[in-house]
Amino acid sequence: MSPSTPGELDLSADVVTLTAALVDIESVSKNEATIADAVESALQRLVHLCVERDGHTVVA
């Protein structure tokens, strides 16, 4: 199952599907904002986590 929109990650997907979704997001050096946005957005939906972002680094 693919994400419904580019950059939208389904954290309930199996590890292969989730990895494929991450790999499909272009994130070459100096251009990591899109993948950081996707990870941050996915983690923010998990209410038990405290999610912090510093630039393109996401910590939960």
Distance bins in CASP14 RR format, pairs under 12 A and 6 or more apart:
PFRMAT RR
TARGET T0000
AUTHOR 0000-0000-0000
RMODE 2
METHOD distances of the structure
MODEL  1
1 8 0 0 0 0 0 1 0 0 0 0 0
1 9 0 0 0 0 0 1 0 0 0 0 0
1 10 1 0 0 1 0 0 0 0 0 0 0
1 12 0 0 0 0 1 0 0 0 0 0 0
1 13 1 0 0 1 0 0 0 0 0 0 0
1 14 0 0 0 0 1 0 0 0 0 0 0
1 16 0 0 0 0 0 1 0 0 0 0 0
1 17 1 0 0 1 0 0 0 0 0 0 0
1 18 0 0 0 0 0 1 0 0 0 0 0
1 20 0 0 0 0 0 1 0 0 0 0 0
1 21 0 0 0 0 1 0 0 0 0 0 0
2 8 0 0 0 0 1 0 0 0 0 0 0
2 9 0 0 0 0 0 1 0 0 0 0 0
2 10 0 0 0 0 1 0 0 0 0 0 0
2 13 0 0 0 0 1 0 0 0 0 0 0
2 17 0 0 0 0 1 0 0 0 0 0 0
2 18 0 0 0 0 0 1 0 0 0 0 0
2 20 0 0 0 0 1 0 0 0 0 0 0
2 21 1 0 0 1 0 0 0 0 0 0 0
2 24 0 0 0 0 1 0 0 0 0 0 0
3 9 1 0 0 1 0 0 0 0 0 0 0
3 10 1 0 0 1 0 0 0 0 0 0 0
3 11 0 0 0 0 0 1 0 0 0 0 0
3 12 0 0 0 0 0 1 0 0 0 0 0
3 13 0 0 0 0 1 0 0 0 0 0 0
3 17 0 0 0 0 1 0 0 0 0 0 0
3 18 0 0 0 0 1 0 0 0 0 0 0
3 20 0 0 0 0 1 0 0 0 0 0 0
3 21 1 0 1 0 0 0 0 0 0 0 0
3 22 0 0 0 0 0 1 0 0 0 0 0
3 24 0 0 0 0 1 0 0 0 0 0 0
3 25 0 0 0 0 1 0 0 0 0 0 0
3 38 0 0 0 0 1 0 0 0 0 0 0
3 41 0 0 0 0 0 1 0 0 0 0 0
3 42 0 0 0 0 1 0 0 0 0 0 0
4 10 0 0 0 0 1 0 0 0 0 0 0
4 13 0 0 0 0 0 1 0 0 0 0 0
4 21 0 0 0 0 0 1 0 0 0 0 0
5 21 0 0 0 0 0 1 0 0 0 0 0
5 25 0 0 0 0 0 1 0 0 0 0 0
5 34 0 0 0 0 0 1 0 0 0 0 0
5 37 0 0 0 0 0 1 0 0 0 0 0
5 38 0 0 0 0 1 0 0 0 0 0 0
5 41 0 0 0 0 0 1 0 0 0 0 0
5 42 0 0 0 0 0 1 0 0 0 0 0
6 21 0 0 0 0 1 0 0 0 0 0 0
6 24 0 0 0 0 1 0 0 0 0 0 0
6 25 1 0 0 1 0 0 0 0 0 0 0
6 26 0 0 0 0 1 0 0 0 0 0 0
6 34 0 0 0 0 1 0 0 0 0 0 0
6 35 0 0 0 0 0 1 0 0 0 0 0
6 37 0 0 0 0 0 1 0 0 0 0 0
6 38 0 0 0 0 1 0 0 0 0 0 0
6 41 0 0 0 0 0 1 0 0 0 0 0
7 18 0 0 0 0 0 1 0 0 0 0 0
7 21 1 0 0 1 0 0 0 0 0 0 0
7 22 0 0 0 0 1 0 0 0 0 0 0
7 23 0 0 0 0 0 1 0 0 0 0 0
7 24 0 0 0 0 1 0 0 0 0 0 0
7 25 1 0 1 0 0 0 0 0 0 0 0
7 26 0 0 0 0 0 1 0 0 0 0 0
7 27 0 0 0 0 0 1 0 0 0 0 0
7 33 0 0 0 0 0 1 0 0 0 0 0
7 34 1 0 0 1 0 0 0 0 0 0 0
7 35 1 0 0 1 0 0 0 0 0 0 0
7 36 0 0 0 0 0 1 0 0 0 0 0
7 37 1 0 0 1 0 0 0 0 0 0 0
7 38 1 1 0 0 0 0 0 0 0 0 0
7 39 0 0 0 0 1 0 0 0 0 0 0
7 40 0 0 0 0 0 1 0 0 0 0 0
7 41 1 0 0 1 0 0 0 0 0 0 0
7 42 0 0 0 0 1 0 0 0 0 0 0
8 18 0 0 0 0 0 1 0 0 0 0 0
8 21 0 0 0 0 1 0 0 0 0 0 0
8 22 0 0 0 0 0 1 0 0 0 0 0
8 24 0 0 0 0 0 1 0 0 0 0 0
8 25 0 0 0 0 0 1 0 0 0 0 0
8 34 0 0 0 0 0 1 0 0 0 0 0
8 35 0 0 0 0 0 1 0 0 0 0 0
8 37 0 0 0 0 1 0 0 0 0 0 0
8 38 1 0 0 1 0 0 0 0 0 0 0
8 39 0 0 0 0 0 1 0 0 0 0 0
8 40 0 0 0 0 0 1 0 0 0 0 0
8 41 1 0 0 1 0 0 0 0 0 0 0
8 42 1 0 0 1 0 0 0 0 0 0 0
8 45 0 0 0 0 0 1 0 0 0 0 0
9 17 0 0 0 0 1 0 0 0 0 0 0
9 18 1 0 0 1 0 0 0 0 0 0 0
9 19 0 0 0 0 0 1 0 0 0 0 0
9 20 0 0 0 0 0 1 0 0 0 0 0
9 21 1 0 1 0 0 0 0 0 0 0 0
9 22 1 0 0 1 0 0 0 0 0 0 0
9 23 0 0 0 0 0 1 0 0 0 0 0
9 24 0 0 0 0 0 1 0 0 0 0 0
9 25 0 0 0 0 1 0 0 0 0 0 0
9 34 0 0 0 0 0 1 0 0 0 0 0
9 35 0 0 0 0 1 0 0 0 0 0 0
9 36 0 0 0 0 0 1 0 0 0 0 0
9 37 0 0 0 0 0 1 0 0 0 0 0
9 38 1 0 1 0 0 0 0 0 0 0 0
9 39 1 0 0 1 0 0 0 0 0 0 0
9 40 0 0 0 0 1 0 0 0 0 0 0
9 41 1 0 0 1 0 0 0 0 0 0 0
9 42 1 0 1 0 0 0 0 0 0 0 0
9 43 0 0 0 0 1 0 0 0 0 0 0
9 44 0 0 0 0 0 1 0 0 0 0 0
9 45 0 0 0 0 1 0 0 0 0 0 0
9 46 0 0 0 0 0 1 0 0 0 0 0
9 58 0 0 0 0 0 1 0 0 0 0 0
10 17 1 0 0 1 0 0 0 0 0 0 0
10 18 1 0 0 1 0 0 0 0 0 0 0
10 19 0 0 0 0 0 1 0 0 0 0 0
10 20 0 0 0 0 0 1 0 0 0 0 0
10 21 1 0 0 1 0 0 0 0 0 0 0
10 22 0 0 0 0 0 1 0 0 0 0 0
10 38 0 0 0 0 0 1 0 0 0 0 0
10 41 0 0 0 0 0 1 0 0 0 0 0
10 42 1 0 0 1 0 0 0 0 0 0 0
10 45 0 0 0 0 0 1 0 0 0 0 0
11 17 0 0 0 0 0 1 0 0 0 0 0
11 18 1 0 0 1 0 0 0 0 0 0 0
11 19 0 0 0 0 0 1 0 0 0 0 0
11 21 0 0 0 0 1 0 0 0 0 0 0
11 22 0 0 0 0 0 1 0 0 0 0 0
11 38 0 0 0 0 0 1 0 0 0 0 0
11 39 0 0 0 0 1 0 0 0 0 0 0
11 41 0 0 0 0 0 1 0 0 0 0 0
11 42 1 0 1 0 0 0 0 0 0 0 0
11 43 1 0 0 1 0 0 0 0 0 0 0
11 44 0 0 0 0 0 1 0 0 0 0 0
11 45 1 0 0 1 0 0 0 0 0 0 0
11 46 1 0 0 1 0 0 0 0 0 0 0
11 49 0 0 0 0 0 1 0 0 0 0 0
11 60 0 0 0 0 0 1 0 0 0 0 0
12 18 0 0 0 0 1 0 0 0 0 0 0
12 21 0 0 0 0 0 1 0 0 0 0 0
12 42 0 0 0 0 0 1 0 0 0 0 0
12 45 0 0 0 0 0 1 0 0 0 0 0
12 46 0 0 0 0 0 1 0 0 0 0 0
13 19 0 0 0 0 1 0 0 0 0 0 0
13 20 0 0 0 0 1 0 0 0 0 0 0
13 21 1 0 0 1 0 0 0 0 0 0 0
13 22 0 0 0 0 0 1 0 0 0 0 0
13 42 0 0 0 0 0 1 0 0 0 0 0
14 20 0 0 0 0 1 0 0 0 0 0 0
14 21 0 0 0 0 0 1 0 0 0 0 0
15 21 0 0 0 0 0 1 0 0 0 0 0
15 22 0 0 0 0 0 1 0 0 0 0 0
16 22 0 0 0 0 0 1 0 0 0 0 0
16 23 0 0 0 0 0 1 0 0 0 0 0
17 23 0 0 0 0 0 1 0 0 0 0 0
17 24 0 0 0 0 0 1 0 0 0 0 0
18 24 0 0 0 0 0 1 0 0 0 0 0
18 25 0 0 0 0 0 1 0 0 0 0 0
18 38 0 0 0 0 0 1 0 0 0 0 0
18 39 0 0 0 0 0 1 0 0 0 0 0
18 42 0 0 0 0 1 0 0 0 0 0 0
19 25 0 0 0 0 0 1 0 0 0 0 0
21 35 0 0 0 0 0 1 0 0 0 0 0
21 38 0 0 0 0 1 0 0 0 0 0 0
21 39 0 0 0 0 0 1 0 0 0 0 0
21 42 0 0 0 0 1 0 0 0 0 0 0
22 32 0 0 0 0 0 1 0 0 0 0 0
22 34 0 0 0 0 0 1 0 0 0 0 0
22 35 1 0 0 1 0 0 0 0 0 0 0
22 36 0 0 0 0 0 1 0 0 0 0 0
22 38 1 0 0 1 0 0 0 0 0 0 0
22 39 0 0 0 0 1 0 0 0 0 0 0
22 42 0 0 0 0 1 0 0 0 0 0 0
23 35 0 0 0 0 1 0 0 0 0 0 0
23 38 0 0 0 0 0 1 0 0 0 0 0
24 34 0 0 0 0 0 1 0 0 0 0 0
24 35 0 0 0 0 1 0 0 0 0 0 0
24 38 0 0 0 0 0 1 0 0 0 0 0
25 31 0 0 0 0 0 1 0 0 0 0 0
25 32 0 0 0 0 1 0 0 0 0 0 0
25 33 0 0 0 0 0 1 0 0 0 0 0
25 34 1 0 1 0 0 0 0 0 0 0 0
25 35 1 0 1 0 0 0 0 0 0 0 0
25 36 0 0 0 0 1 0 0 0 0 0 0
25 37 0 0 0 0 1 0 0 0 0 0 0
25 38 1 0 1 0 0 0 0 0 0 0 0
25 39 0 0 0 0 1 0 0 0 0 0 0
25 41 0 0 0 0 0 1 0 0 0 0 0
25 42 0 0 0 0 0 1 0 0 0 0 0
26 32 0 0 0 0 1 0 0 0 0 0 0
26 33 0 0 0 0 0 1 0 0 0 0 0
26 34 1 0 0 1 0 0 0 0 0 0 0
26 35 1 0 0 1 0 0 0 0 0 0 0
26 38 0 0 0 0 0 1 0 0 0 0 0
27 33 0 0 0 0 1 0 0 0 0 0 0
27 34 1 0 0 1 0 0 0 0 0 0 0
27 35 1 0 1 0 0 0 0 0 0 0 0
27 36 0 0 0 0 1 0 0 0 0 0 0
27 37 0 0 0 0 0 1 0 0 0 0 0
27 38 0 0 0 0 1 0 0 0 0 0 0
27 39 0 0 0 0 0 1 0 0 0 0 0
27 56 0 0 0 0 1 0 0 0 0 0 0
28 34 0 0 0 0 0 1 0 0 0 0 0
28 35 0 0 0 0 0 1 0 0 0 0 0
28 56 0 0 0 0 0 1 0 0 0 0 0
29 35 0 0 0 0 0 1 0 0 0 0 0
29 56 0 0 0 0 0 1 0 0 0 0 0
30 56 0 0 0 0 1 0 0 0 0 0 0
31 37 0 0 0 0 0 1 0 0 0 0 0
31 56 0 0 0 0 1 0 0 0 0 0 0
32 38 0 0 0 0 0 1 0 0 0 0 0
32 39 0 0 0 0 1 0 0 0 0 0 0
32 40 0 0 0 0 0 1 0 0 0 0 0
32 53 0 0 0 0 0 1 0 0 0 0 0
32 55 0 0 0 0 1 0 0 0 0 0 0
32 56 1 0 1 0 0 0 0 0 0 0 0
32 57 0 0 0 0 1 0 0 0 0 0 0
32 58 0 0 0 0 0 1 0 0 0 0 0
33 39 0 0 0 0 0 1 0 0 0 0 0
33 40 0 0 0 0 0 1 0 0 0 0 0
33 53 0 0 0 0 0 1 0 0 0 0 0
33 55 0 0 0 0 1 0 0 0 0 0 0
33 56 1 0 1 0 0 0 0 0 0 0 0
33 57 0 0 0 0 0 1 0 0 0 0 0
33 58 0 0 0 0 0 1 0 0 0 0 0
34 40 0 0 0 0 0 1 0 0 0 0 0
34 41 0 0 0 0 0 1 0 0 0 0 0
34 56 0 0 0 0 1 0 0 0 0 0 0
35 41 0 0 0 0 0 1 0 0 0 0 0
35 42 0 0 0 0 0 1 0 0 0 0 0
35 56 1 0 0 1 0 0 0 0 0 0 0
35 57 0 0 0 0 0 1 0 0 0 0 0
35 58 0 0 0 0 1 0 0 0 0 0 0
36 42 0 0 0 0 0 1 0 0 0 0 0
36 43 0 0 0 0 0 1 0 0 0 0 0
36 51 0 0 0 0 0 1 0 0 0 0 0
36 52 0 0 0 0 0 1 0 0 0 0 0
36 53 1 0 0 1 0 0 0 0 0 0 0
36 54 0 0 0 0 1 0 0 0 0 0 0
36 55 1 0 0 1 0 0 0 0 0 0 0
36 56 1 0 1 0 0 0 0 0 0 0 0
36 57 1 0 0 1 0 0 0 0 0 0 0
36 58 1 0 1 0 0 0 0 0 0 0 0
36 59 0 0 0 0 0 1 0 0 0 0 0
37 43 0 0 0 0 0 1 0 0 0 0 0
37 44 0 0 0 0 0 1 0 0 0 0 0
37 53 0 0 0 0 1 0 0 0 0 0 0
37 55 0 0 0 0 0 1 0 0 0 0 0
37 56 0 0 0 0 1 0 0 0 0 0 0
37 58 0 0 0 0 1 0 0 0 0 0 0
38 44 0 0 0 0 0 1 0 0 0 0 0
38 45 0 0 0 0 0 1 0 0 0 0 0
38 53 0 0 0 0 0 1 0 0 0 0 0
38 56 0 0 0 0 0 1 0 0 0 0 0
38 58 0 0 0 0 1 0 0 0 0 0 0
39 45 0 0 0 0 0 1 0 0 0 0 0
39 46 0 0 0 0 0 1 0 0 0 0 0
39 49 0 0 0 0 0 1 0 0 0 0 0
39 51 0 0 0 0 1 0 0 0 0 0 0
39 53 0 0 0 0 1 0 0 0 0 0 0
39 55 0 0 0 0 0 1 0 0 0 0 0
39 56 0 0 0 0 1 0 0 0 0 0 0
39 57 0 0 0 0 1 0 0 0 0 0 0
39 58 1 0 1 0 0 0 0 0 0 0 0
39 59 0 0 0 0 0 1 0 0 0 0 0
39 60 0 0 0 0 1 0 0 0 0 0 0
40 46 0 0 0 0 0 1 0 0 0 0 0
40 49 0 0 0 0 0 1 0 0 0 0 0
40 51 1 0 0 1 0 0 0 0 0 0 0
40 52 0 0 0 0 1 0 0 0 0 0 0
40 53 1 0 1 0 0 0 0 0 0 0 0
40 54 0 0 0 0 0 1 0 0 0 0 0
40 55 0 0 0 0 1 0 0 0 0 0 0
40 56 0 0 0 0 1 0 0 0 0 0 0
40 57 0 0 0 0 1 0 0 0 0 0 0
40 58 1 0 1 0 0 0 0 0 0 0 0
40 59 0 0 0 0 1 0 0 0 0 0 0
40 60 0 0 0 0 1 0 0 0 0 0 0
41 51 0 0 0 0 1 0 0 0 0 0 0
41 53 0 0 0 0 0 1 0 0 0 0 0
41 58 0 0 0 0 1 0 0 0 0 0 0
41 60 0 0 0 0 0 1 0 0 0 0 0
42 49 0 0 0 0 0 1 0 0 0 0 0
42 51 0 0 0 0 1 0 0 0 0 0 0
42 58 0 0 0 0 1 0 0 0 0 0 0
42 60 0 0 0 0 1 0 0 0 0 0 0
43 49 1 0 1 0 0 0 0 0 0 0 0
43 50 0 0 0 0 1 0 0 0 0 0 0
43 51 1 0 1 0 0 0 0 0 0 0 0
43 52 0 0 0 0 1 0 0 0 0 0 0
43 53 0 0 0 0 1 0 0 0 0 0 0
43 58 1 0 0 1 0 0 0 0 0 0 0
43 59 0 0 0 0 1 0 0 0 0 0 0
43 60 1 0 1 0 0 0 0 0 0 0 0
44 50 0 0 0 0 0 1 0 0 0 0 0
44 51 1 0 1 0 0 0 0 0 0 0 0
44 52 0 0 0 0 0 1 0 0 0 0 0
44 53 0 0 0 0 1 0 0 0 0 0 0
44 58 0 0 0 0 1 0 0 0 0 0 0
44 60 0 0 0 0 1 0 0 0 0 0 0
45 51 0 0 0 0 1 0 0 0 0 0 0
45 60 0 0 0 0 0 1 0 0 0 0 0
46 60 1 0 0 1 0 0 0 0 0 0 0
47 60 0 0 0 0 0 1 0 0 0 0 0
48 60 0 0 0 0 1 0 0 0 0 0 0
49 58 0 0 0 0 0 1 0 0 0 0 0
49 59 0 0 0 0 1 0 0 0 0 0 0
49 60 1 0 1 0 0 0 0 0 0 0 0
50 58 0 0 0 0 0 1 0 0 0 0 0
50 59 0 0 0 0 1 0 0 0 0 0 0
50 60 1 0 0 1 0 0 0 0 0 0 0
51 57 0 0 0 0 0 1 0 0 0 0 0
51 58 1 0 0 1 0 0 0 0 0 0 0
51 59 1 0 0 1 0 0 0 0 0 0 0
51 60 1 0 1 0 0 0 0 0 0 0 0
52 58 1 0 0 1 0 0 0 0 0 0 0
52 59 1 0 1 0 0 0 0 0 0 0 0
52 60 1 0 0 1 0 0 0 0 0 0 0
53 59 1 0 0 1 0 0 0 0 0 0 0
53 60 0 0 0 0 1 0 0 0 0 0 0
END
